[in-house]
Amino acid sequence: MIYLDNAATTQTKPEEVINAVVDAMHRLGNAGRGAHGASLGASRTVFDTRVLLQEFFGAEDPRCMVFTANSTESLNIAIKGVLSKGDHVIATVLDHNSVLRPVYSLEEQGIEHSFINADPMGNPVYEDFEKLIRPNTKAIVCTHGSNVTGNLVDIKRVGEIAHRHGLIFIVDASQTAGVFPINVKEMGIDILCFTGHKGLLGPQGTGGMYVRNGVDVKPLLHGGTGVQSYNEHQPSEMPTKLEAGTLNGHGIAGLDAALRYINRYGMTSIREKEESLMKRFYEGVKSIPDVRIYGDFSSFHRCGIVSLNIGDYDSSEVSDELFTRFGVATRPGAHCAPLMHKAMGTEEQGVVRFSFSHFNSEAEIDEAIKAVNILATE
């Protein structure tokens, strides 16, 4: 199988990540739930990974780093935790349902929302951010990279707008963390939400968020924390405040190993390899008759994604043919980003998304190009 569905999850993980998870399952206990060796070992692993994440994202304190199960949980905590009745939030049509659905759900609580439109290339219309700000606007939520087109968003530019108006800036880094450098201070990010199983090369079931010191986020969950057991309320100290229940210690051990792998291999090397493979694929398919490609390719400094359609064929049919006939794994459909598809006019057809990892080879890319060419011309 030629796996080109890395925007959904990276299938190939570094060997040390797999070994770290297996080792953790053999020896780690429950972090923060005892003073014996197994529990202390888990606590050390969790803390070490917090420190790695703090350094990775340029955070001011490891206590600013919160562990969750994925970006969806992080975004729900962030969006529901900072907004209250009467507030207004701005998001974009590029956003994933992990942003859209929490925003929609808050309508019942009297929280208003607006969406930034996309230009014909699928980029946000930056000039509209300030136009949509109201007296009751509390936050801006924005993806760093579209999971449909691969377009990058100028996060620093949006962060400057948010802070100029005293707004909380929440960023979804699901498609960029681990591949593109993110410095929360330099980019003006107040809350960064990320998942561990994509570009960070960690196990599924891992993720997290950065919360800037001084930003108050209400807990989404309440429960056991291993500390202050007689307190009737969720502890107010970070990160315990937002981490109710047992952490995924085994997965966090894998994420720890993944972060160390990225630091050793080099994020720049990973990104350059993905961009090179993306460019190779794009150049190979862009002139094939009836192939339509979506997104802004004026620069290849973008997520390793190429989304396309072949004529009027349904994207699911094309994706099925790619896999059953050629062994090429892709992702068709709406990709949980309905407003992006509405903006592109692909609500009914969807698109076929090819997404690349630095573990892919040029030979695999060439085989995928051949497969698209055959389907488009036969």
VOPAGU-2260 file (C-alpha; in pm, 1 decimal, decimal comma):
REM VOPAGU-2260
SITE   aa  ch    i         X         Y         Z
SITE  MET   A    0       0,0       0,0       0,0
SITE  ILE   A    1     112,4     354,5     -80,1
SITE  TYR   A    2     -14,8     551,7     217,7
SITE  LEU   A    3     -94,6     911,7     121,0
SITE  ASP   A    4    -345,7     992,1     395,4
SITE  ASN   A    5    -107,5    1149,2     644,9
SITE  ALA   A    6    -330,7    1451,5     706,2
SITE  ALA   A    7    -575,5    1210,5     871,7
SITE  THR   A    8    -303,0    1040,4    1072,4
SITE  THR   A    9      59,9     955,8    1010,1
SITE  GLN   A   10      64,7     579,3     973,8
SITE  THR   A   11     441,2     531,8     980,6
SITE  LYS   A   12     583,3     621,5    1320,4
SITE  PRO   A   13     948,4     630,7    1424,7
SITE  GLU   A   14    1053,6     300,0    1573,3
SITE  GLU   A   15    1143,8     466,5    1901,6
SITE  VAL   A   16     784,4     586,2    1940,3
SITE  ILE   A   17     654,0     230,6    1915,2
SITE  ASN   A   18     919,4     105,8    2155,5
SITE  ALA   A   19     839,5     381,7    2405,7
SITE  VAL   A   20     469,6     289,4    2413,2
SITE  VAL   A   21     546,5     -79,3    2460,5
SITE  ASP   A   22     797,9      -5,1    2736,3
SITE  ALA   A   23     549,6     225,6    2910,7
SITE  MET   A   24     282,5     -43,5    2906,5
SITE  HIS   A   25     526,0    -278,1    3077,2
SITE  ARG   A   26     640,1     -47,3    3355,7
SITE  LEU   A   27     439,6     274,9    3406,0
SITE  GLY   A   28     164,9     326,8    3661,7
SITE  ASN   A   29     -76,2     618,6    3701,2
SITE  ALA   A   30      88,7     961,3    3707,2
SITE  GLY   A   31      23,1    1159,0    4023,9
SITE  ARG   A   32    -156,2     871,7    4195,4
SITE  GLY   A   33     103,6     737,9    4432,8
SITE  ALA   A   34     462,7     747,9    4559,6
SITE  HIS   A   35     568,9     404,2    4437,8
SITE  GLY   A   36     808,2     350,5    4150,2
SITE  ALA   A   37     549,3     282,8    3879,3
SITE  SER   A   38     352,6     598,4    3958,1
SITE  LEU   A   39     661,6     815,2    3996,5
SITE  GLY   A   40     793,4     682,7    3665,2
SITE  ALA   A   41     472,2     788,2    3494,5
SITE  SER   A   42     484,7    1129,4    3661,9
SITE  ARG   A   43     841,1    1184,5    3542,0
SITE  THR   A   44     744,6    1088,8    3186,5
SITE  VAL   A   45     447,8    1326,7    3189,4
SITE  PHE   A   46     656,3    1613,9    3327,2
SITE  ASP   A   47     944,4    1551,5    3086,3
SITE  THR   A   48     699,7    1565,5    2795,6
SITE  ARG   A   49     550,1    1891,1    2925,5
SITE  VAL   A   50     898,3    2042,2    2925,7
SITE  LEU   A   51     962,1    1919,1    2571,3
SITE  LEU   A   52     633,7    2072,6    2455,0
SITE  GLN   A   53     710,4    2398,2    2635,5
SITE  GLU   A   54    1040,4    2421,8    2449,7
SITE  PHE   A   55     886,6    2300,8    2122,6
SITE  PHE   A   56     625,9    2579,4    2117,1
SITE  GLY   A   57     820,9    2853,2    2295,8
SITE  ALA   A   58     591,7    2856,5    2598,9
SITE  GLU   A   59     682,6    3039,2    2918,3
SITE  ASP   A   60     624,8    2753,4    3162,8
SITE  PRO   A   61     566,3    2374,8    3142,7
SITE  ARG   A   62     252,7    2428,9    3352,9
SITE  CYS   A   63     105,0    2607,6    3052,1
SITE  MET   A   64     102,3    2276,6    2863,2
SITE  VAL   A   65    -213,0    2066,8    2910,7
SITE  PHE   A   66    -258,6    1708,6    2789,2
SITE  THR   A   67    -577,2    1604,2    2610,4
SITE  ALA   A   68    -684,7    1316,8    2387,3
SITE  ASN   A   69    -672,4    1513,5    2061,2
SITE  SER   A   70    -725,3    1854,2    1899,9
SITE  THR   A   71   -1102,4    1819,0    1923,2
SITE  GLU   A   72   -1091,2    1794,9    2300,9
SITE  SER   A   73    -843,3    2082,1    2319,1
SITE  LEU   A   74   -1058,5    2306,3    2099,4
SITE  ASN   A   75   -1374,0    2224,1    2294,6
SITE  ILE   A   76   -1198,0    2312,9    2619,1
SITE  ALA   A   77   -1063,4    2636,0    2470,3
SITE  ILE   A   78   -1377,3    2758,2    2294,7
SITE  LYS   A   79   -1624,3    2664,1    2565,8
SITE  GLY   A   80   -1383,2    2763,4    2839,3
SITE  VAL   A   81   -1329,4    3125,9    2738,4
SITE  LEU   A   82   -1671,9    3223,8    2604,0
SITE  SER   A   83   -1973,3    3324,0    2812,7
SITE  LYS   A   84   -2328,5    3440,4    2745,6
SITE  GLY   A   85   -2329,3    3760,9    2547,0
SITE  ASP   A   86   -1986,1    3706,6    2391,6
SITE  HIS   A   87   -1908,8    3701,8    2020,5
SITE  VAL   A   88   -1643,6    3483,2    1852,9
SITE  ILE   A   89   -1489,2    3500,6    1506,4
SITE  ALA   A   90   -1385,1    3182,4    1321,3
SITE  THR   A   91   -1313,6    3110,5     952,5
SITE  VAL   A   92   -1463,2    2901,5     673,4
SITE  LEU   A   93   -1132,0    2712,5     664,0
SITE  ASP   A   94   -1199,6    2562,8    1006,0
SITE  HIS   A   95   -1265,4    2198,7    1088,1
SITE  ASN   A   96   -1580,5    2074,2    1260,5
SITE  SER   A   97   -1378,7    2053,6    1581,6
SITE  VAL   A   98   -1405,1    2433,7    1576,3
SITE  LEU   A   99   -1738,1    2477,1    1399,4
SITE  ARG   A  100   -1948,3    2240,7    1609,2
SITE  PRO   A  101   -1840,2    2379,4    1948,2
SITE  VAL   A  102   -1909,7    2729,1    1813,1
SITE  TYR   A  103   -2253,9    2628,3    1686,2
SITE  SER   A  104   -2333,9    2454,3    2014,4
SITE  LEU   A  105   -2283,2    2778,7    2204,7
SITE  GLU   A  106   -2565,5    2952,4    2019,8
SITE  GLU   A  107   -2804,0    2804,4    2277,2
SITE  GLN   A  108   -2610,1    2985,4    2550,6
SITE  GLY   A  109   -2647,1    3322,8    2382,3
SITE  ILE   A  110   -2299,8    3330,0    2226,8
SITE  GLU   A  111   -2277,8    3483,2    1878,8
SITE  HIS   A  112   -2038,1    3396,3    1597,3
SITE  SER   A  113   -1915,6    3522,1    1259,9
SITE  PHE   A  114   -1703,1    3355,8     992,2
SITE  ILE   A  115   -1421,7    3497,2     781,0
SITE  ASN   A  116   -1472,9    3406,4     415,2
SITE  ALA   A  117   -1211,6    3258,5     181,6
SITE  ASP   A  118   -1081,3    3411,6    -139,2
SITE  PRO   A  119   -1089,8    3212,3    -468,3
SITE  MET   A  120    -758,1    3043,7    -377,9
SITE  GLY   A  121    -892,6    2926,5     -42,4
SITE  ASN   A  122    -708,0    3178,0     175,3
SITE  PRO   A  123    -886,4    3373,6     449,1
SITE  VAL   A  124    -979,7    3731,3     362,9
SITE  TYR   A  125    -757,8    3893,5     624,9
SITE  GLU   A  126    -912,9    4236,9     581,8
SITE  ASP   A  127   -1242,8    4100,9     710,9
SITE  PHE   A  128   -1114,3    4018,3    1059,4
SITE  GLU   A  129   -1129,1    4375,4    1182,4
SITE  LYS   A  130   -1453,6    4439,0     994,5
SITE  LEU   A  131   -1624,6    4161,6    1192,4
SITE  ILE   A  132   -1503,8    4269,5    1536,4
SITE  ARG   A  133   -1785,8    4393,4    1757,9
SITE  PRO   A  134   -1790,6    4553,3    2103,7
SITE  ASN   A  135   -1874,0    4210,5    2252,3
SITE  THR   A  136   -1616,4    4010,8    2052,9
SITE  LYS   A  137   -1414,7    3796,6    2295,3
SITE  ALA   A  138   -1200,2    3569,2    2080,1
SITE  ILE   A  139   -1074,3    3474,9    1734,7
SITE  VAL   A  140   -1036,7    3106,1    1648,8
SITE  CYS   A  141    -830,4    3017,7    1344,2
SITE  THR   A  142    -668,5    2713,5    1186,6
SITE  HIS   A  143    -297,1    2734,5    1109,4
SITE  GLY   A  144    -330,0    2514,7     800,4
SITE  SER   A  145    -633,6    2397,6     604,0
SITE  ASN   A  146    -684,1    2023,5     618,0
SITE  VAL   A  147    -858,3    2045,6     277,6
SITE  THR   A  148    -631,3    2264,3      63,9
SITE  GLY   A  149    -310,8    2267,1     266,2
SITE  ASN   A  150    -301,7    2648,3     257,6
SITE  LEU   A  151    -116,1    2805,8     548,4
SITE  VAL   A  152    -270,2    3094,0     740,8
SITE  ASP   A  153     -56,0    3390,4     844,2
SITE  ILE   A  154    -107,0    3329,0    1214,7
SITE  LYS   A  155     120,5    3612,4    1326,5
SITE  ARG   A  156     -86,4    3859,2    1123,4
SITE  VAL   A  157    -411,4    3736,8    1275,7
SITE  GLY   A  158    -256,2    3735,4    1622,3
SITE  GLU   A  159    -157,5    4099,6    1585,9
SITE  ILE   A  160    -516,2    4186,9    1491,2
SITE  ALA   A  161    -652,6    3996,7    1790,1
SITE  HIS   A  162    -419,7    4159,7    2039,8
SITE  ARG   A  163    -470,0    4505,5    1894,8
SITE  HIS   A  164    -834,5    4469,4    1994,3
SITE  GLY   A  165    -775,0    4288,1    2323,8
SITE  LEU   A  166    -911,0    3954,8    2201,0
SITE  ILE   A  167    -812,4    3601,6    2296,2
SITE  PHE   A  168    -645,7    3424,8    2003,5
SITE  ILE   A  169    -705,2    3048,1    1973,9
SITE  VAL   A  170    -513,4    2851,5    1708,7
SITE  ASP   A  171    -583,0    2503,6    1571,4
SITE  ALA   A  172    -245,1    2353,9    1481,6
SITE  SER   A  173    -371,5    2006,3    1394,1
SITE  GLN   A  174    -210,7    2007,7    1048,4
SITE  THR   A  175     103,9    2203,0    1130,3
SITE  ALA   A  176     241,7    2103,3    1471,2
SITE  GLY   A  177     560,3    1905,3    1421,5
SITE  VAL   A  178     617,6    2026,5    1064,9
SITE  PHE   A  179     610,7    2407,0    1086,7
SITE  PRO   A  180     780,8    2606,9    1362,8
SITE  ILE   A  181     530,3    2754,2    1606,9
SITE  ASN   A  182     637,1    3004,3    1869,4
SITE  VAL   A  183     336,0    3107,4    2074,4
SITE  LYS   A  184     495,1    3428,7    2200,4
SITE  GLU   A  185     620,7    3550,3    1862,4
SITE  MET   A  186     289,9    3464,5    1693,0
SITE  GLY   A  187      71,7    3616,0    1963,8
SITE  ILE   A  188    -107,0    3288,2    2037,0
SITE  ASP   A  189    -302,4    3277,8    2362,6
SITE  ILE   A  190    -425,8    2918,4    2328,7
SITE  LEU   A  191    -268,4    2663,8    2095,8
SITE  CYS   A  192    -451,6    2336,2    2030,1
SITE  PHE   A  193    -273,1    2038,8    1875,3
SITE  THR   A  194    -297,2    1665,6    1825,7
SITE  GLY   A  195     -17,9    1414,3    1872,2
SITE  HIS   A  196     -94,4    1161,3    1600,1
SITE  LYS   A  197     -33,3    1369,4    1284,2
SITE  GLY   A  198     277,5    1579,1    1224,3
SITE  LEU   A  199     400,1    1521,3    1578,5
SITE  LEU   A  200     430,5    1149,1    1487,6
SITE  GLY   A  201     294,6    1030,2    1821,2
SITE  PRO   A  202      22,8     776,0    1905,9
SITE  GLN   A  203    -346,2     834,1    1853,6
SITE  GLY   A  204    -523,0     940,6    2171,8
SITE  THR   A  205    -261,5    1206,0    2248,6
SITE  GLY   A  206    -287,8    1580,4    2212,5
SITE  GLY   A  207    -273,2    1895,5    2411,4
SITE  MET   A  208    -300,6    2268,6    2439,8
SITE  TYR   A  209     -95,1    2565,3    2544,8
SITE  VAL   A  210    -272,2    2823,8    2761,2
SITE  ARG   A  211     -91,7    3152,5    2815,0
SITE  ASN   A  212     -42,5    3259,2    3173,7
SITE  GLY   A  213    -323,7    3493,1    3269,6
SITE  VAL   A  214    -582,0    3349,2    3028,6
SITE  ASP   A  215    -870,8    3203,4    3226,8
SITE  VAL   A  216   -1016,8    2886,2    3076,6
SITE  LYS   A  217   -1307,0    2717,4    3253,7
SITE  PRO   A  218   -1267,5    2338,2    3286,5
SITE  LEU   A  219   -1471,8    2126,5    3048,8
SITE  LEU   A  220   -1440,5    1818,7    3271,4
SITE  HIS   A  221   -1445,5    1782,3    3648,5
SITE  GLY   A  222   -1310,7    1485,3    3834,9
SITE  GLY   A  223   -1012,2    1315,2    3991,7
SITE  THR   A  224    -676,1    1487,5    3969,0
SITE  GLY   A  225    -468,3    1305,5    4230,6
SITE  VAL   A  226    -445,3    1624,2    4439,0
SITE  GLN   A  227    -682,1    1826,9    4661,8
SITE  SER   A  228    -919,7    1531,5    4691,1
SITE  TYR   A  229   -1131,0    1705,5    4958,2
SITE  ASN   A  230   -1183,4    2013,2    4743,6
SITE  GLU   A  231   -1540,8    2007,3    4610,5
SITE  HIS   A  232   -1432,7    2201,2    4304,0
SITE  GLN   A  233   -1180,0    2138,5    4028,8
SITE  PRO   A  234    -839,8    2267,1    4146,1
SITE  SER   A  235    -758,1    2609,7    4005,1
SITE  GLU   A  236    -387,6    2548,0    3947,8
SITE  MET   A  237    -264,3    2472,5    3597,7
SITE  PRO   A  238    -238,3    2226,4    3435,2
SITE  THR   A  239    -444,6    2024,5    3686,0
SITE  LYS   A  240    -737,2    2260,4    3631,6
SITE  LEU   A  241    -790,8    2125,6    3279,0
SITE  GLU   A  242    -677,0    1764,1    3326,8
SITE  ALA   A  243    -951,3    1569,4    3503,0
SITE  GLY   A  244    -905,5    1193,3    3510,1
SITE  THR   A  245    -620,9     958,1    3429,9
SITE  LEU   A  246    -385,2    1081,6    3160,4
SITE  ASN   A  247    -286,3     862,8    2866,8
SITE  GLY   A  248      53,7     790,8    3016,6
SITE  HIS   A  249     140,1     522,3    2763,3
SITE  GLY   A  250      55,7     750,6    2473,2
SITE  ILE   A  251     238,3    1044,2    2631,7
SITE  ALA   A  252     549,0     825,9    2656,1
SITE  GLY   A  253     517,5     772,6    2280,5
SITE  LEU   A  254     466,5    1144,4    2223,9
SITE  ASP   A  255     778,2    1213,9    2429,6
SITE  ALA   A  256     978,7     985,4    2201,7
SITE  ALA   A  257     822,1    1145,4    1893,5
SITE  LEU   A  258     922,3    1495,9    2005,1
SITE  ARG   A  259    1276,6    1377,6    2063,7
SITE  TYR   A  260    1280,0    1220,4    1716,6
SITE  ILE   A  261    1165,6    1546,5    1553,8
SITE  ASN   A  262    1425,6    1744,4    1747,9
SITE  ARG   A  263    1698,6    1502,2    1641,2
SITE  TYR   A  264    1590,9    1455,4    1277,2
SITE  GLY   A  265    1514,0    1825,3    1235,3
SITE  MET   A  266    1178,2    1988,4    1170,4
SITE  THR   A  267    1325,8    2172,7     873,7
SITE  SER   A  268    1437,4    1845,6     714,6
SITE  ILE   A  269    1092,6    1693,0     769,3
SITE  ARG   A  270     916,5    1994,9     619,0
SITE  GLU   A  271    1149,0    2020,2     320,0
SITE  LYS   A  272    1099,7    1651,4     237,3
SITE  GLU   A  273     720,2    1683,1     257,3
SITE  GLU   A  274     721,1    1998,9      48,1
SITE  SER   A  275     943,1    1832,5    -210,5
SITE  LEU   A  276     710,3    1532,4    -240,1
SITE  MET   A  277     406,1    1760,2    -257,5
SITE  LYS   A  278     564,7    1966,6    -535,1
SITE  ARG   A  279     660,5    1652,6    -727,1
SITE  PHE   A  280     303,7    1524,3    -710,6
SITE  TYR   A  281     150,2    1862,8    -796,2
SITE  GLU   A  282     376,5    1910,6   -1098,0
SITE  GLY   A  283     294,5    1557,8   -1211,3
SITE  VAL   A  284     -84,8    1591,0   -1202,8
SITE  LYS   A  285    -157,7    1959,3   -1268,8
SITE  SER   A  286    -162,9    1923,1   -1648,8
SITE  ILE   A  287    -353,4    1594,4   -1668,8
SITE  PRO   A  288    -680,8    1647,5   -1859,4
SITE  ASP   A  289    -991,3    1686,4   -1639,6
SITE  VAL   A  290    -786,1    1712,8   -1318,5
SITE  ARG   A  291    -879,6    2012,1   -1104,4
SITE  ILE   A  292    -659,5    2105,6    -809,2
SITE  TYR   A  293    -777,2    2317,2    -514,9
SITE  GLY   A  294    -577,7    2562,9    -307,4
SITE  ASP   A  295    -300,7    2817,8    -343,3
SITE  PHE   A  296      16,9    2677,4    -500,1
SITE  SER   A  297     185,4    3010,1    -566,5
SITE  SER   A  298     429,3    2890,3    -298,8
SITE  PHE   A  299     515,8    2538,2    -187,8
SITE  HIS   A  300     568,7    2655,8     169,1
SITE  ARG   A  301     239,9    2497,6     270,2
SITE  CYS   A  302     102,9    2182,1     430,0
SITE  GLY   A  303     190,1    1863,0     243,5
SITE  ILE   A  304    -155,2    1832,1      87,6
SITE  VAL   A  305    -282,7    1823,8    -271,0
SITE  SER   A  306    -660,1    1793,6    -313,8
SITE  LEU   A  307    -812,3    1730,9    -654,3
SITE  ASN   A  308   -1105,3    1604,7    -853,5
SITE  ILE   A  309   -1121,8    1420,0   -1184,1
SITE  GLY   A  310   -1397,0    1556,1   -1405,3
SITE  ASP   A  311   -1738,9    1512,6   -1250,5
SITE  TYR   A  312   -1658,2    1182,3   -1079,6
SITE  ASP   A  313   -1754,4    1158,0    -714,5
SITE  SER   A  314   -1444,5    1185,8    -496,8
SITE  SER   A  315   -1530,7     863,4    -311,6
SITE  GLU   A  316   -1541,2     670,3    -638,7
SITE  VAL   A  317   -1201,7     804,6    -739,4
SITE  SER   A  318   -1051,7     727,5    -400,0
SITE  ASP   A  319   -1190,8     373,2    -408,9
SITE  GLU   A  320   -1042,0     317,8    -756,1
SITE  LEU   A  321    -707,0     452,4    -642,2
SITE  PHE   A  322    -695,2     202,4    -358,7
SITE  THR   A  323    -851,3    -107,8    -512,5
SITE  ARG   A  324    -665,2     -84,8    -843,2
SITE  PHE   A  325    -341,1      85,9    -750,4
SITE  GLY   A  326    -301,4      45,7    -374,7
SITE  VAL   A  327    -293,2     422,3    -317,6
SITE  ALA   A  328    -461,5     527,8       8,4
SITE  THR   A  329    -622,5     874,7       3,9
SITE  ARG   A  330    -908,2    1054,8     177,6
SITE  PRO   A  331   -1219,6    1157,9     -18,2
SITE  GLY   A  332   -1527,1    1355,2      80,0
SITE  ALA   A  333   -1576,8    1663,7     294,7
SITE  HIS   A  334   -1292,8    1613,2     546,3
SITE  CYS   A  335   -1507,2    1750,8     832,0
SITE  ALA   A  336   -1467,7    2101,6     684,6
SITE  PRO   A  337   -1809,9    2180,3     536,0
SITE  LEU   A  338   -1769,1    2557,5     505,0
SITE  MET   A  339   -1445,4    2517,7     309,7
SITE  HIS   A  340   -1619,9    2289,5      61,4
SITE  LYS   A  341   -1909,2    2531,6      34,8
SITE  ALA   A  342   -1660,5    2808,6     -45,9
SITE  MET   A  343   -1492,7    2591,9    -311,9
SITE  GLY   A  344   -1819,7    2467,3    -461,8
SITE  THR   A  345   -1740,4    2103,4    -382,4
SITE  GLU   A  346   -2021,5    2029,0    -138,1
SITE  GLU   A  347   -2165,4    1747,9    -353,4
SITE  GLN   A  348   -1849,9    1610,2    -514,6
SITE  GLY   A  349   -1604,9    1646,1    -229,5
SITE  VAL   A  350   -1236,0    1623,7    -314,8
SITE  VAL   A  351    -969,3    1352,9    -313,3
SITE  ARG   A  352    -696,2    1452,2     -69,9
SITE  PHE   A  353    -338,8    1329,7    -110,7
SITE  SER   A  354    -124,9    1408,7     194,7
SITE  PHE   A  355     242,4    1332,8     235,3
SITE  SER   A  356     487,6    1230,0     504,9
SITE  HIS   A  357     865,0    1251,3     504,3
SITE  PHE   A  358     852,2     871,6     527,1
SITE  ASN   A  359     705,3     856,4     175,1
SITE  SER   A  360     937,9     811,0    -122,5
SITE  GLU   A  361     961,6     971,3    -466,0
SITE  ALA   A  362     888,9     630,8    -620,1
SITE  GLU   A  363     556,4     621,0    -431,8
SITE  ILE   A  364     471,9     969,5    -555,4
SITE  ASP   A  365     544,5     867,1    -914,2
SITE  GLU   A  366     315,3     565,5    -881,4
SITE  ALA   A  367      37,1     789,1    -748,6
SITE  ILE   A  368      82,3    1027,8   -1042,5
SITE  LYS   A  369      54,5     736,4   -1285,0
SITE  ALA   A  370    -263,5     618,3   -1113,9
SITE  VAL   A  371    -428,2     961,8   -1140,9
SITE  ASN   A  372    -326,1     984,6   -1505,5
SITE  ILE   A  373    -476,6     646,1   -1587,9
SITE  LEU   A  374    -804,7     726,4   -1414,7
SITE  ALA   A  375    -830,1    1065,1   -1583,7
SITE  THR   A  376    -750,5     949,9   -1936,1
SITE  GLU   A  377    -894,6     601,6   -1972,0
